[in-house]
């Protein structure tokens, strides 16, 4: 089918063949290896997106958990005292 979009060619290496075989076992109703490849791509993309969201949530939880842990560790004028030592 004509398209202005780039086309990608993937060689069915041993690793790709194993991934497609596993996908065929997981989704027996998908009729072709080409469609299995597209389904694997979509599933992988979703895993990446949800993984990023989970990572961000873990970071937010760590920030909440440690927020205020150093309260009182530095004097109110600590930053200005440090800056006095820096060359202009």
C-alpha positions as CSV (number, residue, x, y, z in Angstrom):
1,X,0.0,0.0,0.0
2,X,1.5,3.4,-1.0
3,X,2.4,5.6,2.0
4,X,4.6,8.7,2.7
5,X,5.7,7.2,6.0
6,X,9.0,5.4,6.4
7,X,8.9,1.6,6.2
8,X,10.9,-0.6,8.6
9,X,12.3,-4.0,7.8
10,X,13.0,-6.5,10.5
11,X,14.9,-9.7,10.0
12,X,13.4,-12.6,11.9
13,X,16.6,-13.5,13.9
14,X,16.5,-16.2,16.5
15,X,15.6,-13.6,19.2
16,X,12.8,-12.1,17.1
17,X,11.5,-15.6,16.3
18,X,11.4,-16.6,20.0
19,X,9.6,-13.3,20.8
20,X,7.1,-14.0,18.1
21,X,6.6,-17.6,19.1
22,X,6.0,-16.5,22.7
23,X,3.6,-13.9,21.4
24,X,1.7,-16.5,19.3
25,X,1.3,-18.6,22.5
26,X,0.1,-15.6,24.4
27,X,-2.3,-14.4,21.7
28,X,-3.3,-17.4,19.7
29,X,-6.1,-15.5,18.0
30,X,-3.6,-13.1,16.2
31,X,-3.4,-14.6,12.7
32,X,0.0,-13.5,11.4
33,X,3.5,-12.9,12.6
34,X,3.4,-9.4,11.2
35,X,0.3,-8.7,13.4
36,X,2.0,-10.3,16.4
37,X,5.0,-8.0,15.9
38,X,2.7,-5.0,15.9
39,X,1.0,-6.3,19.1
40,X,4.4,-6.8,20.7
41,X,5.4,-3.3,19.8
42,X,2.2,-1.9,21.2
43,X,2.6,-3.9,24.5
44,X,6.2,-2.9,24.8
45,X,5.4,0.7,24.3
46,X,2.7,0.6,26.9
47,X,5.1,-1.1,29.4
48,X,7.6,1.7,28.8
49,X,4.9,4.4,29.4
50,X,3.5,2.8,32.5
51,X,7.1,2.1,33.8
52,X,7.9,5.8,33.5
53,X,4.7,6.7,35.4
54,X,5.6,4.2,38.1
55,X,9.2,5.6,38.3
56,X,7.9,9.1,38.7
57,X,5.5,8.0,41.4
58,X,8.3,6.3,43.3
59,X,10.3,9.5,43.1
60,X,7.4,11.5,44.4
61,X,6.9,9.1,47.3
62,X,10.6,9.3,48.2
63,X,10.4,13.1,48.2
64,X,7.3,13.0,50.4
65,X,9.0,10.5,52.8
66,X,12.2,12.6,53.2
67,X,10.6,16.0,53.0
68,X,11.8,18.1,56.0
69,X,14.3,15.5,57.1
70,X,17.1,18.1,57.3
71,X,15.0,20.9,58.8
72,X,17.2,22.7,61.3
73,X,20.4,21.1,60.0
74,X,21.5,24.4,58.6
75,X,21.5,27.9,60.1
76,X,19.1,30.4,58.5
77,X,22.1,32.4,57.0
78,X,24.1,29.3,55.9
79,X,23.7,29.9,52.2
80,X,24.8,33.5,52.4
81,X,27.8,32.5,54.5
82,X,28.8,30.0,51.8
83,X,28.4,32.6,49.1
84,X,30.8,34.9,51.0
85,X,33.6,32.4,50.3
86,X,32.9,32.3,46.5
87,X,34.9,34.5,44.3
88,X,32.8,37.2,42.6
